[in-house]
Amino acid sequence: MPFPVSRPRRLRATPALRRLVRETELSPSDFVMPYFVRPGKGEKRPIKSMPGHFQYSVDELVKAAGPLVQSGVPAVILFGIPDAKDSKASGAYAKDGIVQRAAAALKDRYPDLCVIADLCFCEYMDHGHCGIIKGERVLNDETLEFTAKTAVSQAKAGFDVIAPSGMMDGQVAAIRKALDAAGFAMTPILAYAAKYASAFYGPFRDAAESPPSFGDRSSYQMDPANFAEAMREIALDVDEGADMIMVKPALPYLDVLAAAKKRFGLPTSAYQVSGEFAMIKAAAANGWIDEKRVALESLTSIKRAGADFILTYYALEAARWLGA
């Protein structure tokens, strides 16, 4: 009915009414916290471009995860800074690799915490790219052998979920085959199915110490201008056996996220990446915005667009705000 019979403002009149009819609700169980883990003991190195975040040694990571678990956040994803880097990313699949040790320690202390393995090689390669190289070319098929080996190593270490992020063609199929053959048929795959070659990753490269030594990653990560290609990429990962899918970054690609959830219907996530986090932090530090309101509004928009869960550096802060 038209105005004046229809008055949408009636349902906005009080806080109680607004809560009653709210369509999208955030909760701590929607979040996954990314952590960066490095060698050593007693290490907690601040990440300058990501206020409040650190590179942790394994012992300090276990301590840091305690408040997160208590806040109700159900999952973490781990990124490793290895002892040494080489041309075959050997630290990524070493039995005693940095994330393998971290996963085992977290599962020992917090058995109900879901620990996700980011499977990529940029942190472990001496050249900073996500695959085996020849000259200045990243080789796809040659990389898949190492991808499969790493997935099995991570599953053996106790990771609950394997999340390949290298954007190599065929990586999900290679991982699924290797996991099944090694007795890990029940280990799910969270595919970074639509990962864009984004400028929003800048602070992450400081945090993970993984900038490429030449060129960029545009030959394997997606062109930010492309939507239909994202749907093709996701469809391929689903066909290869992905159990869950991800869109990365989040806020600049809400259209992709919404379409992916509607079209494929799988559990769908989005990664509110380091640049998204750092921009809010920087604006808040200058007094330009209300950090809590902007952060929660941003996270709500990601969930509203279709994310079943959100990888975010705001996981602990947002959980505390929501529980207050």
Backbone bond lengths (Angstrom), bond angles and torsions (degrees), N, CA, C in turn:
res aa  C-N    CA-C-N  psi(-1)  N-CA   C-N-CA  omega(-1)  CA-C   N-CA-C  phi
1 M - - - 1.452 - - 1.528 109.66 -
2 P 1.335 118.17 142.81 1.456 120.55 179.90 1.533 111.32 -76.17
3 F 1.332 114.72 168.36 1.469 121.54 172.43 1.526 108.81 -59.41
4 P 1.322 120.43 141.57 1.471 127.63 9.54 1.521 115.58 -93.19
5 V 1.362 117.82 -0.64 1.470 118.40 178.72 1.535 109.67 -65.18
6 S 1.323 115.79 -45.13 1.464 120.50 178.64 1.522 110.21 -90.68
7 R 1.307 115.69 119.86 1.464 121.78 179.03 1.536 108.68 -134.64
8 P 1.328 117.92 90.69 1.467 120.05 -179.32 1.525 114.00 -56.23
9 R 1.328 117.23 -25.45 1.459 119.77 -179.46 1.528 113.21 -65.16
10 R 1.337 117.74 -17.56 1.469 119.56 178.45 1.536 111.17 -54.96
11 L 1.335 114.99 -38.75 1.463 119.68 -175.16 1.521 112.78 -87.49
12 R 1.335 116.34 6.17 1.466 120.24 175.84 1.527 111.72 -112.72
13 A 1.308 117.07 6.66 1.459 121.42 -166.88 1.521 114.07 -69.84
14 T 1.348 117.59 -30.92 1.463 119.89 -177.26 1.520 109.71 -136.21
15 P 1.334 117.47 157.59 1.464 119.49 175.94 1.525 113.10 -56.30
16 A 1.321 116.85 -38.39 1.464 120.13 -179.14 1.524 111.09 -64.56
17 L 1.325 117.43 -43.52 1.463 120.34 177.94 1.524 111.29 -64.04
18 R 1.325 115.94 -41.10 1.467 118.88 -179.53 1.527 110.66 -63.22
19 R 1.330 116.81 -41.44 1.464 119.73 176.83 1.523 111.16 -64.87
20 L 1.314 116.82 -38.84 1.462 121.58 -176.40 1.523 112.11 -61.48
21 V 1.335 117.52 -39.00 1.463 120.86 -173.76 1.525 112.69 -104.82
22 R 1.330 117.44 8.01 1.467 120.91 -178.09 1.525 110.46 -62.23
23 E 1.307 115.83 131.55 1.471 121.29 -175.08 1.522 113.70 -86.95
24 T 1.310 117.70 -29.66 1.462 121.83 -176.36 1.518 109.20 -125.62
25 E 1.323 116.27 125.40 1.462 121.18 -179.58 1.523 109.91 -120.66
26 L 1.315 116.42 128.52 1.454 121.57 172.32 1.512 109.80 -87.71
27 S 1.336 116.32 148.04 1.458 120.77 171.51 1.523 108.20 -146.93
28 P 1.322 118.33 161.21 1.463 119.92 178.33 1.526 113.42 -55.62
29 S 1.317 117.14 -28.53 1.470 119.95 -179.37 1.520 113.15 -70.52
30 D 1.336 117.64 -5.51 1.458 120.80 177.07 1.529 112.89 -83.94
31 F 1.331 118.77 -6.71 1.457 120.71 -165.83 1.530 113.01 -110.38
32 V 1.329 113.59 150.31 1.466 123.56 170.04 1.529 106.56 -125.92
33 M 1.315 117.10 128.38 1.468 121.26 -179.93 1.528 111.01 -95.21
34 P 1.324 117.98 123.45 1.469 119.95 171.68 1.533 110.45 -79.36
35 Y 1.332 116.11 137.99 1.459 121.96 176.16 1.532 109.51 -128.91
36 F 1.327 115.14 148.18 1.463 122.37 177.10 1.518 107.70 -112.49
37 V 1.325 116.22 126.35 1.457 120.66 -174.76 1.527 109.45 -122.71
38 R 1.328 115.27 137.74 1.454 121.86 -175.04 1.524 110.19 -132.15
39 P 1.339 118.22 167.66 1.464 120.98 178.09 1.530 111.71 -68.37
40 G 1.333 114.15 165.96 1.451 120.14 175.45 1.512 112.80 109.79
41 K 1.315 114.91 -171.45 1.459 121.92 178.41 1.527 107.75 -141.21
42 G 1.319 115.48 138.92 1.450 119.41 -179.09 1.514 113.84 69.71
43 E 1.339 116.30 21.07 1.467 121.72 -177.37 1.520 110.76 -92.88
44 K 1.329 115.18 129.23 1.459 121.70 175.26 1.526 106.47 -148.57
45 R 1.332 115.01 86.37 1.456 121.21 -172.50 1.527 110.58 -96.66
46 P 1.318 117.83 120.99 1.474 119.73 179.76 1.521 111.91 -62.06
47 I 1.327 115.59 143.91 1.467 122.16 173.46 1.521 106.25 -99.94
48 K 1.315 116.54 108.04 1.461 121.59 -169.52 1.518 112.88 -56.89
49 S 1.320 117.17 -40.92 1.462 120.71 -175.96 1.523 113.50 -84.13
50 M 1.346 117.22 -0.15 1.463 121.91 179.95 1.527 108.92 -133.32
51 P 1.329 117.72 77.83 1.468 121.45 -174.90 1.525 112.58 -52.23
52 G 1.337 114.41 132.53 1.456 119.93 179.02 1.511 114.47 89.11
53 H 1.338 117.06 -2.04 1.462 120.93 179.67 1.519 110.38 -116.33
54 F 1.344 114.37 155.05 1.457 120.61 -170.31 1.525 110.71 -142.76
55 Q 1.329 113.96 160.00 1.459 120.58 161.07 1.525 106.21 -90.43
56 Y 1.348 116.58 123.39 1.457 120.97 -176.09 1.528 111.39 -109.69
57 S 1.313 116.64 142.55 1.456 119.15 161.66 1.528 107.65 -73.37
58 V 1.320 116.36 166.75 1.465 119.39 -173.41 1.522 111.48 -59.20
59 D 1.313 118.08 -43.41 1.465 120.13 -178.57 1.529 111.76 -64.01
60 E 1.335 116.19 -38.82 1.462 119.38 178.71 1.529 111.59 -73.20
61 L 1.322 116.79 -31.52 1.466 120.46 176.20 1.523 110.63 -62.60
62 V 1.315 116.92 -43.55 1.464 120.57 179.17 1.528 110.11 -60.59
63 K 1.334 116.81 -40.05 1.468 119.72 177.12 1.536 110.61 -65.09
64 A 1.332 116.59 -45.05 1.466 120.92 -176.64 1.521 111.99 -63.32
65 A 1.330 116.74 -32.01 1.457 120.32 -177.08 1.525 112.66 -73.02
66 G 1.324 117.64 -18.42 1.460 120.11 -178.20 1.518 113.49 -57.78
67 P 1.339 119.00 -55.85 1.471 119.84 178.15 1.521 113.16 -60.32
68 L 1.325 117.08 -32.25 1.456 120.21 178.57 1.524 110.23 -64.62
69 V 1.312 116.34 -47.80 1.463 120.65 178.73 1.527 110.38 -60.51
70 Q 1.320 116.28 -43.09 1.463 120.52 -179.69 1.527 112.18 -64.56
71 S 1.319 117.25 -27.31 1.465 121.09 -179.08 1.523 113.04 -77.81
72 G 1.340 116.77 -12.04 1.456 120.61 178.93 1.503 115.18 98.94
73 V 1.331 117.79 4.44 1.472 120.46 175.23 1.525 107.71 -73.51
74 P 1.344 118.34 127.15 1.461 119.32 -169.75 1.523 116.17 -90.89
75 A 1.337 118.10 -9.13 1.463 118.22 -169.70 1.523 112.04 -150.58
76 V 1.332 115.04 154.13 1.457 122.59 172.92 1.525 108.05 -132.24
77 I 1.320 115.92 159.29 1.455 121.52 172.08 1.521 107.25 -127.52
78 L 1.324 116.96 136.14 1.456 121.84 -172.12 1.528 112.68 -109.13
79 F 1.339 114.08 137.45 1.458 123.21 173.38 1.520 107.69 -122.39
80 G 1.316 116.83 134.86 1.452 120.48 -173.43 1.511 114.41 -108.99
81 I 1.339 115.46 144.08 1.455 122.42 167.95 1.521 105.63 -112.40
82 P 1.319 118.45 108.03 1.469 120.64 -170.43 1.525 112.90 -77.99
83 D 1.338 115.05 170.38 1.468 121.07 175.26 1.521 110.92 -62.49
84 A 1.335 116.18 -39.53 1.461 120.87 -178.86 1.519 108.90 -149.29
85 K 1.325 116.01 153.77 1.457 121.86 178.74 1.525 109.24 -112.99
86 D 1.339 115.99 152.08 1.455 119.88 176.73 1.517 109.70 -148.48
87 S 1.318 117.67 -173.90 1.464 121.75 -174.05 1.521 113.13 -83.84
88 K 1.342 117.53 -4.27 1.466 121.06 179.49 1.526 112.32 -122.36
89 A 1.322 117.06 14.29 1.475 122.21 176.09 1.518 112.19 51.15
90 S 1.337 116.88 42.34 1.459 119.48 -174.18 1.526 112.83 -63.14
91 G 1.337 117.63 -25.49 1.454 119.65 177.59 1.509 113.64 -67.25
92 A 1.330 116.85 -19.67 1.464 120.49 -177.61 1.515 112.54 -72.02
93 Y 1.333 116.84 -31.50 1.471 120.04 -175.73 1.525 112.64 -118.13
94 A 1.326 117.59 9.25 1.464 120.61 176.52 1.527 110.28 -64.95
95 K 1.328 115.58 140.88 1.465 119.92 -179.01 1.521 111.05 -58.42
96 D 1.343 115.99 -36.82 1.461 120.71 179.66 1.527 111.22 -106.00
97 G 1.341 116.31 30.14 1.455 120.71 178.19 1.525 111.08 -61.96
98 I 1.313 115.79 163.86 1.453 120.11 -172.67 1.528 112.59 -62.76
99 V 1.337 118.79 -43.61 1.468 118.22 -179.89 1.523 111.47 -76.56
100 Q 1.332 116.90 -27.80 1.460 119.09 175.72 1.532 110.22 -62.61
101 R 1.333 115.97 -43.80 1.463 119.68 177.85 1.528 111.21 -66.24
102 A 1.313 115.64 -39.52 1.464 119.65 -179.13 1.521 111.38 -65.44
103 A 1.329 116.74 -42.86 1.462 119.93 179.83 1.522 111.35 -62.18
104 A 1.334 115.99 -44.31 1.460 119.67 179.90 1.531 111.00 -61.19
105 A 1.331 116.51 -41.18 1.467 120.26 -179.18 1.518 111.18 -67.69
106 L 1.329 117.32 -41.59 1.466 120.09 179.47 1.523 111.65 -65.66
107 K 1.325 116.78 -42.84 1.466 119.67 -179.25 1.521 111.28 -67.89
108 D 1.324 116.49 -32.08 1.461 119.64 177.53 1.521 110.85 -66.83
109 R 1.339 117.01 -41.23 1.466 121.40 -176.75 1.525 111.91 -83.36
110 Y 1.335 116.77 -38.46 1.467 121.69 -175.67 1.536 108.97 -128.31
111 P 1.319 117.77 75.88 1.472 120.42 -172.63 1.525 114.50 -60.35
112 D 1.335 117.75 -24.25 1.458 119.84 -178.67 1.533 113.07 -90.22
113 L 1.318 117.17 -5.42 1.460 120.60 177.88 1.526 109.70 -73.38
114 C 1.322 117.00 132.01 1.467 121.50 176.08 1.531 107.92 -82.31
115 V 1.316 116.69 119.34 1.462 121.94 -176.77 1.537 108.43 -111.33
116 I 1.315 114.90 117.28 1.460 122.37 -175.58 1.524 109.55 -103.16
117 A 1.314 116.62 137.40 1.459 122.02 177.88 1.519 110.01 -98.93
118 D 1.318 117.18 118.07 1.459 119.16 165.75 1.523 107.08 -73.30
119 L 1.324 115.75 123.57 1.468 120.02 -179.91 1.523 108.08 -108.02
120 C 1.309 115.04 97.04 1.458 121.67 175.52 1.517 107.52 -152.20
121 F 1.315 116.77 161.87 1.454 120.78 -172.86 1.522 114.92 -110.26
122 C 1.329 117.62 -3.40 1.465 118.45 -173.93 1.521 112.16 -59.58
123 E 1.353 117.56 -36.94 1.463 119.69 -179.50 1.526 112.28 -71.20
124 Y 1.319 116.99 -20.85 1.469 121.50 -172.01 1.520 113.53 -104.13
125 M 1.323 117.05 -12.84 1.463 121.82 -178.63 1.527 110.67 -88.69
126 D 1.322 116.71 140.34 1.459 119.45 178.77 1.525 112.42 -70.93
127 H 1.339 117.18 -11.04 1.462 120.97 177.58 1.527 112.61 -105.69
128 G 1.339 118.25 -7.18 1.461 121.41 174.56 1.517 116.38 79.74
129 H 1.334 117.79 7.24 1.463 119.87 176.72 1.525 109.91 -94.97
130 C 1.329 114.99 169.98 1.469 120.68 -170.37 1.525 113.23 -94.67
131 G 1.323 117.57 16.22 1.443 120.43 179.63 1.515 111.84 -162.67
132 I 1.324 114.55 176.88 1.461 121.62 175.27 1.529 108.71 -64.52
133 I 1.309 117.23 139.33 1.461 119.31 -179.34 1.526 111.57 -117.02
134 K 1.320 114.39 156.15 1.467 123.29 169.91 1.510 105.91 -133.79
135 G 1.324 116.09 112.69 1.451 119.15 -171.06 1.524 108.45 66.59
136 E 1.313 115.89 -118.37 1.464 120.57 175.36 1.526 110.91 -117.83
137 R 1.328 115.65 29.09 1.462 120.74 179.61 1.526 109.38 -114.67
138 V 1.339 116.46 130.66 1.463 121.53 177.91 1.523 108.42 -85.76
139 L 1.324 116.01 122.51 1.463 122.04 -174.35 1.528 110.12 -90.40
140 N 1.296 115.91 126.57 1.467 120.48 -175.80 1.522 112.52 -75.93
141 D 1.329 116.97 -63.30 1.469 120.36 -170.38 1.522 111.88 -66.02
142 E 1.316 116.86 -35.20 1.456 120.28 178.03 1.530 111.38 -65.66
143 T 1.306 117.13 -28.39 1.459 121.38 179.12 1.524 111.83 -72.71
144 L 1.335 117.43 -29.67 1.468 120.33 -173.97 1.526 113.19 -61.57
145 E 1.330 117.30 -32.10 1.465 120.51 177.68 1.527 110.23 -59.69
146 F 1.320 116.41 -43.01 1.460 121.24 -179.18 1.528 111.04 -74.44
147 T 1.322 116.10 -31.60 1.463 120.48 175.86 1.525 110.62 -61.53
148 A 1.320 116.32 -47.08 1.462 121.41 179.99 1.528 110.88 -63.02
149 K 1.332 116.27 -44.04 1.464 120.93 -179.99 1.528 111.31 -61.86
150 T 1.313 116.21 -40.68 1.458 120.76 -179.52 1.520 111.44 -67.37
151 A 1.323 117.14 -41.08 1.466 120.57 179.35 1.522 111.19 -58.94
152 V 1.315 117.46 -43.24 1.462 121.21 179.65 1.522 110.50 -66.15
153 S 1.329 116.63 -42.20 1.458 120.58 177.81 1.523 111.02 -60.17
154 Q 1.311 116.81 -41.96 1.465 120.54 -179.75 1.525 111.58 -67.89
155 A 1.319 116.83 -40.32 1.467 119.71 178.04 1.528 111.12 -64.26
156 K 1.324 116.65 -40.68 1.465 120.61 178.65 1.526 111.23 -63.73
157 A 1.327 116.54 -31.11 1.467 120.86 -178.94 1.523 112.54 -74.72
158 G 1.339 116.50 -13.33 1.456 119.47 177.23 1.506 115.94 112.35
159 F 1.327 118.03 4.06 1.459 119.36 176.91 1.526 109.55 -61.63
160 D 1.317 115.25 140.03 1.463 121.03 -179.66 1.519 112.71 -83.83
161 V 1.343 116.79 -28.82 1.466 122.83 -175.53 1.522 107.89 -140.25
162 I 1.330 116.20 140.53 1.463 121.91 174.65 1.522 108.01 -106.78
163 A 1.338 115.77 127.19 1.467 120.73 -175.53 1.526 110.13 -123.84
164 P 1.333 117.35 91.82 1.470 119.92 -179.80 1.522 111.31 -73.64
165 S 1.344 116.02 129.69 1.457 120.27 -176.25 1.527 113.49 -122.88
166 G 1.319 118.00 6.02 1.453 120.23 -173.53 1.511 115.74 -76.64
167 M 1.330 117.85 -12.71 1.469 123.49 -179.41 1.528 112.83 59.06
168 M 1.337 116.22 35.48 1.453 120.37 170.79 1.526 108.95 -85.82
169 D 1.312 117.70 135.97 1.455 121.13 176.81 1.524 109.81 -60.69
170 G 1.321 116.83 132.47 1.462 121.73 176.53 1.515 114.94 83.58
171 Q 1.331 118.19 6.35 1.467 118.97 -174.55 1.531 112.47 -68.49
172 V 1.325 118.02 -35.57 1.464 119.17 -179.33 1.526 110.67 -66.29
173 A 1.327 116.99 -42.89 1.464 120.17 178.44 1.522 111.02 -62.39
174 A 1.335 117.14 -41.70 1.461 120.76 179.99 1.522 110.90 -63.60
175 I 1.315 116.30 -40.35 1.465 120.26 179.73 1.527 111.07 -68.54
176 R 1.332 116.80 -44.89 1.457 120.07 -178.75 1.531 110.90 -60.86
177 K 1.310 116.19 -43.11 1.468 120.20 179.82 1.523 110.38 -63.18
178 A 1.334 117.00 -44.56 1.456 120.85 -177.36 1.522 111.32 -68.15
179 L 1.316 117.91 -42.82 1.463 120.68 179.30 1.522 111.36 -62.84
180 D 1.316 116.40 -44.22 1.464 119.99 -179.35 1.530 111.12 -62.71
181 A 1.330 115.69 -42.41 1.465 120.03 -178.78 1.520 111.98 -66.94
182 A 1.338 116.65 -27.79 1.465 120.75 -177.97 1.525 112.77 -91.89
183 G 1.326 118.03 5.67 1.455 121.04 177.81 1.510 114.68 90.84
184 F 1.335 117.12 17.64 1.460 121.11 -179.54 1.527 111.59 -115.53
185 A 1.318 115.02 45.90 1.464 119.91 -178.84 1.521 112.47 -63.13
186 M 1.334 117.38 -22.80 1.462 121.10 -178.05 1.531 113.18 -93.98
187 T 1.304 117.59 2.35 1.469 120.53 177.28 1.525 109.18 -83.61
188 P 1.328 118.04 118.10 1.467 119.98 -176.47 1.525 112.82 -79.76
189 I 1.325 114.50 160.49 1.458 123.04 178.06 1.517 109.29 -115.18
190 L 1.325 115.17 124.57 1.464 122.33 171.93 1.519 106.71 -103.05
191 A 1.315 116.67 105.89 1.465 120.81 -174.63 1.520 111.42 -87.18
192 Y 1.323 116.24 126.16 1.464 120.64 165.85 1.532 104.89 -71.22
193 A 1.312 115.86 77.40 1.463 120.50 -167.00 1.526 113.05 -76.18
194 A 1.332 116.08 -35.38 1.469 120.86 177.50 1.519 107.43 -125.89
195 K 1.325 115.22 87.50 1.462 121.81 -179.64 1.517 108.13 -111.24
196 Y 1.319 114.37 117.56 1.457 120.14 -173.37 1.528 111.75 -91.97
197 A 1.325 115.36 151.32 1.470 122.73 174.97 1.527 107.32 -77.26
198 S 1.311 114.72 79.31 1.462 122.00 -166.44 1.518 112.57 -100.14
199 A 1.328 115.86 147.47 1.455 121.96 172.14 1.519 112.03 -79.01
200 F 1.328 117.70 -5.41 1.465 121.73 -178.90 1.531 112.68 -80.66
201 Y 1.328 118.34 -0.56 1.465 120.56 -177.94 1.532 113.53 -89.02
202 G 1.315 118.33 -0.43 1.454 121.06 -171.27 1.517 115.63 -47.36
203 P 1.336 120.02 -55.64 1.466 119.89 -178.77 1.527 113.32 -61.52
204 F 1.323 117.31 -32.06 1.469 120.05 178.94 1.521 111.08 -59.24
205 R 1.323 116.65 -39.14 1.463 118.95 -177.17 1.517 111.29 -66.86
206 D 1.337 116.73 -28.40 1.462 119.70 171.09 1.523 110.00 -70.32
207 A 1.324 116.47 -43.90 1.464 121.22 -176.09 1.522 111.80 -65.08
208 A 1.322 116.76 -41.04 1.463 121.41 -176.84 1.518 113.04 -96.09
209 E 1.325 116.80 -0.83 1.469 122.30 -179.18 1.526 110.78 51.49
210 S 1.348 114.74 52.50 1.471 118.13 -171.47 1.524 114.93 -133.97
211 P 1.343 120.82 34.14 1.468 118.28 176.34 1.525 110.13 -69.47
212 P 1.329 118.24 142.58 1.463 119.60 177.87 1.529 110.79 -67.23
213 S 1.322 116.34 142.93 1.465 120.80 -178.09 1.524 112.06 -80.36
214 F 1.325 116.99 -12.76 1.465 121.15 175.04 1.524 108.29 -151.00
215 G 1.304 115.67 149.82 1.460 120.56 175.41 1.519 113.23 58.92
216 D 1.331 115.20 -152.96 1.459 121.70 176.86 1.523 108.33 -141.60
217 R 1.327 117.00 -165.38 1.469 120.02 -174.19 1.523 112.51 -108.43
218 S 1.320 115.81 20.84 1.466 119.84 -175.72 1.524 113.66 -69.93
219 S 1.328 118.32 -15.89 1.461 119.48 179.90 1.522 112.14 -80.27
220 Y 1.337 117.38 -10.29 1.469 118.38 176.55 1.521 112.87 -130.11
221 Q 1.322 119.83 -32.78 1.461 119.80 171.92 1.527 109.62 -80.77
222 M 1.330 116.79 159.55 1.459 120.62 -167.97 1.523 113.76 -80.04
223 D 1.328 115.00 150.76 1.460 123.05 174.20 1.530 108.84 -67.87
224 P 1.334 118.17 124.06 1.470 120.01 -178.96 1.527 114.25 -57.68
225 A 1.322 118.61 -17.98 1.463 120.90 -178.41 1.528 113.08 -80.26
226 N 1.339 118.14 -9.18 1.466 120.63 -167.60 1.523 113.25 -102.98
227 F 1.320 114.46 129.15 1.467 122.31 176.36 1.527 110.76 -106.53
228 A 1.320 117.59 -52.53 1.471 120.65 -177.64 1.519 111.28 -59.76
229 E 1.313 116.53 -35.51 1.462 120.17 178.29 1.534 110.67 -62.90
230 A 1.329 116.72 -36.17 1.459 119.59 177.33 1.515 111.13 -61.55
231 M 1.311 117.20 -41.04 1.464 120.15 178.64 1.537 110.68 -63.69
232 R 1.330 116.47 -37.40 1.469 119.29 177.17 1.526 110.71 -67.51
233 E 1.329 116.55 -42.85 1.466 120.19 179.25 1.528 111.13 -60.60
234 I 1.315 116.27 -45.27 1.464 120.07 -179.66 1.523 110.64 -64.14
235 A 1.325 116.69 -43.98 1.471 120.48 179.61 1.525 111.37 -58.84
236 L 1.318 116.89 -39.98 1.464 120.08 178.79 1.524 110.78 -64.21
237 D 1.327 117.48 -43.75 1.462 119.68 179.81 1.524 111.80 -65.98
238 V 1.323 116.53 -37.59 1.462 120.06 177.06 1.521 109.82 -63.42
239 D 1.319 116.62 -45.49 1.464 120.75 179.14 1.526 112.05 -62.70
240 E 1.331 116.53 -30.55 1.469 120.33 -178.68 1.533 112.61 -82.25
241 G 1.331 117.16 -8.28 1.459 118.88 174.80 1.509 116.10 118.31
242 A 1.314 118.88 13.08 1.462 119.86 177.16 1.524 110.08 -63.10
243 D 1.327 116.26 135.58 1.453 121.62 178.09 1.521 111.71 -91.02
244 M 1.328 116.06 -28.04 1.460 123.81 179.48 1.520 107.58 -142.07
245 I 1.333 115.79 156.65 1.458 119.60 -178.59 1.524 109.85 -128.19
246 M 1.332 115.03 159.70 1.458 121.21 -178.61 1.519 110.01 -136.81
247 V 1.334 114.66 146.16 1.459 122.84 169.98 1.525 106.62 -114.32
248 K 1.323 117.07 133.75 1.463 122.40 -175.67 1.521 109.29 -145.91
249 P 1.353 116.92 129.42 1.462 131.87 -7.81 1.531 112.53 -65.45
250 A 1.344 114.34 -176.48 1.460 119.37 -175.15 1.525 112.43 -97.21
251 L 1.322 116.81 -70.43 1.466 120.22 -168.43 1.528 114.04 -59.09
252 P 1.338 120.77 -40.18 1.467 118.62 179.10 1.530 113.93 -72.53
253 Y 1.336 117.14 -7.71 1.468 120.65 -174.49 1.527 111.83 -128.09
254 L 1.325 116.99 35.68 1.461 120.11 179.59 1.523 111.79 -63.55
255 D 1.339 117.55 -30.14 1.463 119.68 177.37 1.522 110.89 -64.39
256 V 1.323 116.44 -40.77 1.468 121.24 177.91 1.524 109.81 -65.99
257 L 1.309 116.52 -43.61 1.463 121.41 179.41 1.520 111.54 -59.76
258 A 1.329 116.88 -48.51 1.470 120.38 -178.78 1.519 111.19 -61.97
259 A 1.326 116.60 -43.28 1.462 119.98 -179.76 1.519 111.85 -66.88
260 A 1.330 116.66 -38.52 1.465 120.22 -179.33 1.522 111.07 -64.24
261 K 1.329 116.52 -42.89 1.463 119.17 179.56 1.520 110.94 -64.40
262 K 1.326 116.28 -42.92 1.460 120.36 -178.15 1.519 111.51 -67.96
263 R 1.326 116.98 -41.08 1.459 120.87 -173.47 1.519 113.12 -77.64
264 F 1.336 117.89 -39.21 1.465 119.88 -171.08 1.528 113.41 -105.63
265 G 1.311 118.23 -28.12 1.452 120.82 173.56 1.513 116.16 70.94
266 L 1.325 117.79 4.10 1.459 119.96 176.74 1.525 110.23 -78.85
267 P 1.338 117.75 161.55 1.460 118.39 168.76 1.526 109.24 -51.98
268 T 1.324 115.78 127.03 1.462 121.52 -169.06 1.520 109.40 -126.60
269 S 1.323 114.88 133.66 1.460 119.97 -179.64 1.514 110.35 -123.67
270 A 1.319 114.54 166.23 1.454 121.27 173.45 1.519 107.66 -139.33
271 Y 1.309 115.77 149.46 1.462 122.09 -178.02 1.524 108.47 -108.69
272 Q 1.347 115.47 109.67 1.461 120.14 171.62 1.533 105.66 -78.17
273 V 1.330 115.57 99.85 1.459 120.25 -164.05 1.529 112.13 -80.60
274 S 1.319 114.18 177.07 1.461 121.93 -172.43 1.521 112.81 -57.33
275 G 1.325 117.66 -39.84 1.458 119.84 -179.99 1.512 112.71 -67.04
276 E 1.329 116.64 -36.80 1.468 120.51 176.40 1.527 110.03 -63.03
277 F 1.322 115.77 -45.43 1.462 121.89 178.05 1.523 111.20 -62.43
278 A 1.334 116.52 -48.32 1.460 120.89 -174.94 1.525 112.03 -65.20
279 M 1.328 117.49 -34.33 1.466 119.61 179.15 1.525 111.13 -64.62
280 I 1.326 116.28 -42.77 1.465 119.41 178.68 1.522 110.13 -64.50
281 K 1.336 116.12 -44.65 1.457 120.11 179.65 1.527 111.27 -60.22
282 A 1.333 116.66 -43.93 1.460 120.25 -177.15 1.519 111.42 -66.53
283 A 1.334 116.73 -43.40 1.462 119.82 179.41 1.524 110.75 -65.11
284 A 1.322 116.53 -38.77 1.463 119.96 178.55 1.523 111.14 -66.40
285 A 1.341 116.40 -39.78 1.464 120.11 -179.85 1.528 111.57 -62.92
286 N 1.329 116.51 -27.82 1.459 121.28 178.11 1.525 112.98 -87.98
287 G 1.327 116.52 -0.61 1.449 120.22 178.98 1.518 114.61 76.89
288 W 1.315 116.46 17.41 1.467 120.68 -176.49 1.521 113.11 -85.43
289 I 1.321 117.70 -24.28 1.462 121.78 -176.95 1.524 109.43 -139.54
290 D 1.313 115.68 163.27 1.458 123.55 171.11 1.533 106.60 -87.64
291 E 1.330 116.91 106.23 1.463 120.81 -171.69 1.525 112.58 -57.00
292 K 1.324 117.21 -48.93 1.464 120.39 -177.06 1.520 110.83 -59.00
293 R 1.321 117.27 -48.90 1.463 120.48 -177.45 1.530 111.41 -64.69
294 V 1.323 116.68 -43.17 1.467 119.29 -178.55 1.528 110.86 -67.82
295 A 1.327 117.37 -43.66 1.461 119.78 -179.99 1.529 111.21 -61.63
296 L 1.331 116.94 -46.57 1.464 119.64 -179.47 1.523 111.76 -68.53
297 E 1.331 117.02 -34.79 1.470 119.59 176.26 1.523 110.83 -64.12
298 S 1.329 116.06 -42.61 1.456 120.34 178.34 1.526 111.40 -62.16
299 L 1.333 116.30 -46.41 1.465 120.14 179.15 1.523 111.67 -64.25
300 T 1.331 116.79 -38.83 1.469 120.20 177.59 1.517 110.90 -62.57
301 S 1.325 117.67 -40.24 1.467 120.08 -179.97 1.520 111.16 -63.54
302 I 1.328 116.48 -35.70 1.468 120.56 179.34 1.525 109.99 -67.96
303 K 1.327 116.13 -43.49 1.468 118.28 177.88 1.526 111.00 -66.87
304 R 1.333 116.17 -41.83 1.472 120.11 179.64 1.524 111.46 -59.41
305 A 1.320 116.84 -34.55 1.465 120.77 -178.90 1.522 112.70 -72.10
306 G 1.350 117.38 -16.62 1.454 118.63 176.13 1.509 116.58 136.78
307 A 1.322 118.38 -0.25 1.464 119.98 -178.63 1.526 110.82 -73.08
308 D 1.311 116.38 126.73 1.463 121.22 173.39 1.523 110.66 -79.03
309 F 1.316 116.67 -28.64 1.459 121.39 172.89 1.523 108.58 -151.55
310 I 1.350 115.02 158.37 1.449 121.52 -170.50 1.523 109.64 -130.21
311 L 1.318 116.57 125.26 1.454 121.24 171.06 1.523 106.78 -82.39
312 T 1.325 117.20 119.82 1.451 120.06 -173.70 1.520 111.74 -151.82
313 Y 1.325 115.40 140.17 1.458 121.43 175.25 1.529 111.37 -73.83
314 Y 1.308 116.54 -7.31 1.455 122.15 175.33 1.534 111.89 -91.32
315 A 1.314 118.59 8.40 1.465 119.98 -172.08 1.523 112.98 -53.44
316 L 1.331 117.43 -50.36 1.466 119.57 -176.65 1.519 111.18 -70.72
317 E 1.323 117.85 -46.52 1.457 120.20 -179.94 1.529 111.12 -61.18
318 A 1.332 116.24 -45.33 1.467 119.29 -178.26 1.525 110.84 -65.09
319 A 1.334 117.00 -39.83 1.475 119.92 178.02 1.516 110.45 -60.69
320 R 1.324 116.43 -41.10 1.470 119.43 178.95 1.531 111.34 -67.63
321 W 1.331 116.81 -41.49 1.460 119.30 178.11 1.521 111.15 -61.05
322 L 1.330 115.66 -42.67 1.457 119.69 -177.72 1.514 112.42 -69.88
323 G 1.329 115.82 -27.48 1.461 119.72 -179.56 1.506 113.81 -88.28
324 A 1.340 115.52 -6.54 1.468 119.27 -176.26 1.526 111.61 -71.08
